[in-house]
Amino acid sequence: MSTDERDTIAPDDSATTTETATPATTNRKQPFPRGFLDTISEGWAERPESTPPQRAQAPYATARRAAVSAAFPGRRLVIPAGSYKQRSNDTDYPFRAHSAFAHLTGWAADAVPDSVLVFDPTDDGHDVTLYLRERADRTTTEFYADATIGEFWIGPRPSLAGVAADLGLATAHVDGFAASEADLVLDEDDDLTRFVSEMRLVKDPFEIAQMRLAVDTTARGFDDIVAELPRIIDTPRGERAIEGVFHLRARTDGNGEGYDTIAASGPHACYLHWTRNDGAVVPGDLVLIDAGVEVDSLYTADITRTLPVSGTFSPIQRKIYETVLEAADAAFRIARPGVRFRALHEAAMEVIAARVSEWGLLPVTADEALDADRGGQHRRYMVHGTSHHLGIDVHDCAQARREMYYDGELQPGMVFTIEPGLYFQIDDLTVPEEYRGIGVRIEDDILMTESGPVNLSADIPRTADDVEAWIARSGVRG
């Protein structure tokens, strides 16, 4: 039965009953007959109230809420989880709670739609309550007739007491929540939105552990892809086969992907956000795979590797690949606590500008291209930035102020990407023909510590020689 059965199903109009249900909204629903209505609420075993142990994230979420409370004294704050979003007709996308809601509650992949976290001001801070839709009693129409939230349709929903014990947080039924015009509401109030975004710039120990888990799971997904390369090559839409192989790992070992997988073979690798993934994976080409597993806590990895489909880089492919690797390593070398975040990009760009100038691709010198006001000619071949923060969002902390993000200083506990690339589009007449249609990106996830950067994804092969050896183990031969 498909999810478009969600409409409430009405009882048979000919039956006399005290049951009420919203009328059917389509022309294909079957009414419930008298016998069903008389018996549906009977014959169910008791559901004992369980008290789960408090989850490991709960103390960290408590500390985060305390920081929010201290920043907004005397103000009522409303942090919604969000609702289902329509995909088509009466079919929705899978629900994912708002990142700030998940961060402040510790409720992640198992969060309930339409929940609301509310900070009510008190004399010494805030009383914080999580409002959610509790499970429906089986004597109610909702249980069997509402396909959006009825447990007959979607499975058991959590109880107020169970969630309270799990999260270490007071709970109440969502029907008791009432908004007011004076509320500061997430994504409607700039100060609140900015604050909860900047809170995530430095990760706590729980978050760092989850980032390591996400990277390790993603590494297994990349191993799966390489192991399946022979079959992928034989599949007419091999890019989609790559996406499917990675999806199996993401759903088996995590919550899913943190973003749409990019599986870009041949000239498609030059399109930075290629997610159509409908092309063939052809020996002799490179395939750029940008993918990340989102684990159940909603923290996600973001890793890119570029592979020679035949198992061996051609001389021109290797030259481009090793330049990108050189740029990534340059950015990694200068990363230290106290260094400006933007310096990572600047270090990578120095390498990119120098190499494309050596290759005769620039109308100016490398130094002229690097001029902040009149340069940028090298950016034709790498238009994106080198780094972004990473965490519960793939582009985490996106509402942080520029002085805290791009112009901010690296601090221990920050997690970010280093991801330079070179992309020579198939119709770019400014480059020799042998460059055209080649796109390379290498992306790693970096944890800053007191003693310097740690590449969380270093175990995923990244040098040209290691990548070739990796593919050779899969049985692909050039």
Protein Blocks (a to p, Z undefined) as FASTA:
>chain_A
ZZklmpccdddfkbccfbdcdddfbfkbccddfklmmmmmgoiacdddddddddfklmmm
mmmmmmmmmmmghiacdddebjaddfbhjaccdddddfklmmmnopaklpcehiacdddd
dfklcaddddddddddfkbmklmmmmklpmklnopaddfklmmmmnopacddfklpccdf
kbccehkamklmmmmmmmmmpccfklmmmmmmmmmmmmmmmmmmmmmmmmmmmpmblmlm
mmmmmmmmmmmmmnbdfbdcdddehjllmpmklcklpaccdehiacddddddddfkopac
dddddddfkopacfklmmmmmmmmmmmmmmmmmgcghiafklmmmmmmmmmmmmmmmnop
afbdfklmmpmklgomlmmmombcfbdcddjbfbghklpcfklmmmmccdehiacddddd
ddddfklckbcfklgopacdddddddddfkbccdfklmpcfbfklmmmmmmmnopaZZ
